[in-house]
Amino acid sequence: IAGITQAPTSQILAAGRRMTLRCTQDMRHNAMYWYRQDLGLGLRLIHYSNTAGTTGKGEVPDGYSVSRANTDDFPLTLASAVPSQTSVYFCASSDGPNTEAFFGQGTRLTVV
Amino acid sequence: GQNIDQPTEMTATEGAIVQINCTYQTSGFNGLFWYQQHAGEAPTFLSYNVLDGLEEKGRFSSFLSRSKGYSYLLLKELQMKDSASYLCAVRDSNYQLIWGAGTKLIIKP
């Protein structure tokens, strides 16, 4: 059982370029989330999806977009990367609102 | 605004006991989670409290007081592998997780 998989593991990206971070889960969880983690700050929610076909904005959605075409996949797109988007990005999923979230291994993104 | 407070860093000795505190102010409360995160890795779930009191799970216990907006994670018989960051998170009235910045725990021999 793979759980939740993110790709790529790390990436160096030129400012202004478009980039999609991939996230796939095989646990059939309804809810999925994208967080960024920066030094000294807690995990901050970028976007979420409570079920396939629906998405919502989190705390820091600007510059990011998501889609949820099916239960398993939840890609995060940076339309035009900026250096402030340098961060570690975690995808997570949960079976419901009162259950724990399972995290992918993270994507370390550097925008230069 | 919503706020989760934890100490930034703590140091403890192998074999000892350590208590990591978390205080919160959120719009609504639908449970509190503790996660462990080793450096360079993903957070992993440790415990969940939704009612007041102590939840024990092996060497780890978690306590919640909703009236005080307070929780702690208690780690007993510390091992070197317990060196990690410990993240406190509260699920608010919209069922979104609000995260603390984490407490880095350093274990010394």
Chai-1 contact restraints between the chains, C-beta under 6 A:
chainA,res_idxA,chainB,res_idxB,connection_type,confidence,min_distance_angstrom,max_distance_angstrom,comment,restraint_id
A,L41,B,A101,contact,1.0,0.0,6.0,A-B,restraint_1
A,G42,B,W99,contact,1.0,0.0,6.0,A-B,restraint_2
A,G42,B,G100,contact,1.0,0.0,6.0,A-B,restraint_3
A,G42,B,A101,contact,1.0,0.0,6.0,A-B,restraint_4
A,L43,B,W99,contact,1.0,0.0,6.0,A-B,restraint_5
A,P97,B,Y95,contact,1.0,0.0,6.0,A-B,restraint_6
A,N98,B,G31,contact,1.0,0.0,6.0,A-B,restraint_7
A,E100,B,F45,contact,1.0,0.0,6.0,A-B,restraint_8
A,F103,B,A42,contact,1.0,0.0,6.0,A-B,restraint_9
A,F103,B,P43,contact,1.0,0.0,6.0,A-B,restraint_10
A,Q105,B,A42,contact,1.0,0.0,6.0,A-B,restraint_11
A,G106,B,A42,contact,1.0,0.0,6.0,A-B,restraint_12
